[in-house]
Amino acid sequence: MEKKISTLLFAVVSVTLILVLSGCSKSGKSTGINKSINATHNVTILWFHGQGCPHCAAEQILLSRLIQNSSHITIKSYEVYYNSSNRDLLKEELAKYGQSYVGVPVTIIGNFSPIVGYAEGSPLEEKIIDEINYCLQEGCDSPK
């Protein structure tokens, strides 16, 4: 009898865990893209990252969710650790805003100042989402 209860308890916990995890992986966190906005404007994002950078990998998950939720978002991705041309482009883009290269990720949305760094759930994540929502609604110049 005790073995049946243990087995049943294990099964219930396992199924619950599977349901919770699969729900998270399918829907993920809310992307923050305001779906009530009539997105009539396209948004181009310049995203500079480094292969092996953990903050870049975390931001890539967010960016992937964003482009899945809106066909109005285009991401131009540039790896800078192993590509000196991309690194030079990043330095040029930052210089336009009076900034210098200190690390990645760097995200440039519309004509907003570059966002340097990323952490899930941080003010930087919120800033990225807010700027994208603004550009979807109001329109923004595309970064070159």
Buried (B, 14 or more C-beta within 10 A) or exposed (E): EEEEEEEEEEEEEEEEEEEEEEEEEEEEEEBBBBEEBEBEBBBBBBBBBBEEBEBBBBBBEBBEBBBEBBEBBEBEEBBBBEBEEBBEBBBEBBEEEEBEBEEBBBBBBBEBBBBBBBEEEEEBBEBBBBBBBBBBBEEBEBBE
